[in-house]
Amino acid sequence: MKAIIETGGKQYYVAEGSVIYVEKLEGNEGDKIVFDKVLMANGVVGNPYVESKVEGVILKQGKQKKITVFRYKPNKKSTRVKKGHRQPYTKVEIKKIK
């Protein structure tokens, strides 16, 4: 069974047993999570959602690699800004599509 779910403002194409990285969700490792915003399940497209649920298990809570953001304008010493950012994520394994 395959489905398209929506979480964190993004859409993910999932199947049973697949592992996805999504925007950070509340919960600890090993907790079960249910995605109820299902856009498509088994080829049936909803308007906007389908009466279906996708169950998963949280495998890991973490942060991605650090990226460097550097803004610069030549000939002006006051406009050099260097910042770093690490986006948090949740690693989820899809167990069942109902």
C-alpha positions in Angstrom: 0.0 0.0 0.0 1.2 3.5 -0.8 0.0 6.9 0.2 0.8 10.6 0.1 0.7 12.3 3.5 1.0 16.0 4.5 3.0 17.1 7.5 5.0 20.2 8.3 3.7 22.0 5.2 5.2 19.4 2.9 3.9 16.3 1.2 5.6 12.8 1.3 5.1 9.7 -0.8 5.3 6.8 1.6 4.9 3.0 1.5 4.7 0.5 4.4 8.3 0.0 5.8 9.7 3.2 4.3 11.8 5.6 6.4 11.3 9.4 5.9 12.8 12.6 7.4 10.1 15.2 8.3 10.0 18.5 10.1 10.4 18.1 13.8 7.4 16.4 15.5 6.6 16.2 19.2 7.5 12.9 20.8 10.4 10.7 21.9 12.2 7.8 20.2 10.0 4.7 20.0 6.7 6.7 20.3 3.9 5.9 17.8 2.6 8.7 15.6 -0.5 8.9 13.4 -0.7 11.0 10.3 -4.4 11.8 9.5 -3.8 14.3 6.7 -3.7 11.7 3.9 -4.0 13.1 0.3 -4.0 9.8 -1.5 -4.2 6.1 -0.5 -4.2 3.1 -2.9 -4.8 5.3 -5.9 -7.8 7.0 -4.4 -7.4 10.8 -4.4 -9.2 12.9 -1.7 -10.8 16.3 -1.9 -8.7 17.4 -0.1 -8.2 14.4 2.2 -9.0 10.7 2.2 -10.7 8.9 5.1 -7.4 7.0 5.9 -4.6 7.1 8.5 -0.9 6.3 8.3 0.8 5.0 11.4 4.5 5.3 12.1 7.2 5.0 14.8 9.7 7.8 15.7 13.2 6.4 15.2 15.3 9.5 15.9 15.1 13.2 16.8 18.1 15.2 15.5 19.5 18.1 13.7 20.9 18.3 10.2 24.4 19.4 9.2 25.2 23.1 9.9 24.9 25.5 7.0 26.7 28.9 6.9 24.7 32.0 5.9 27.0 34.9 4.9 25.7 38.3 3.7 28.2 40.7 2.3 28.2 44.0 0.5 31.6 45.2 -0.9 33.2 48.5 0.3 31.1 48.6 3.5 32.5 47.0 6.6 29.3 47.2 8.5 27.4 44.7 6.3 29.3 41.5 6.8 27.1 39.0 8.7 28.0 35.4 9.3 25.4 33.1 10.8 24.9 29.3 11.1 21.8 27.2 11.2 20.9 23.6 11.9 17.4 22.5 11.0 15.8 20.0 13.4 14.2 16.8 12.0 12.4 13.7 13.0 13.2 10.3 11.4 10.0 8.2 11.1 9.4 4.6 9.9 6.0 4.0 8.3 4.4 0.8 9.8 0.8 0.7 8.6 -1.5 2.4 6.1 -5.2 2.0 7.0 
